[in-house]
């Protein structure tokens, strides 16, 4: 991780990729990238993005994918719950039956 306390914003990354940063900022960002494998990976992911229009398309696409993933999880979770409730109900009924049988036998043998 970088020891530099100053963090870059997304626009600085895009300006860096487009070559629009002043030389001193570009040098600082390159030094920060050189110290962190995570930042190098992030830079590689940003390389195909140019301009704010592309960035907003990417963000919309990511959000759409996340919504699909969450909706699919909710559907799966919704289907599994009634089956789980059924087993809980069966377990409770079996335990209640065992308790009633035990009570009946206790009273009968007394």
GITA-V929298 format. One record per residue. N is the residue number from 1. PHI is phi as a letter, one per 20 degrees, with the letter a starting at -180 (999 if undefined). Layout:
n={N:N}
phi={PHI:PHI}
//
This chain:
n={1:2:3:4:5:6:7:8:9:10:11:12:13:14:15:16:17:18:19:20:21:22:23:24:25:26:27:28:29:30:31:32:33:34:35:36:37:38:39:40:41:42:43:44:45:46:47:48:49:50:51:52:53:54:55:56:57:58:59:60:61:62:63:64:65:66:67:68:69:70:71:72:73:74:75:76:77:78:79:80:81:82:83:84:85:86:87:88:89:90:91:92:93:94:95:96:97:98:99:100:101:102:103:104:105:106:107:108:109:110}
phi={999:f:e:f:f:f:d:e:d:g:f:f:f:f:f:f:f:e:m:e:e:f:g:f:f:f:f:f:f:f:f:f:f:f:e:c:f:g:f:f:f:f:f:f:f:e:g:f:e:c:n:f:f:f:f:f:f:f:f:f:f:f:f:f:f:f:f:f:f:f:f:f:f:f:f:f:f:f:f:f:f:f:f:f:f:f:f:f:f:f:f:f:f:f:f:f:f:f:f:f:f:f:f:f:f:f:f:f:e:f}
//
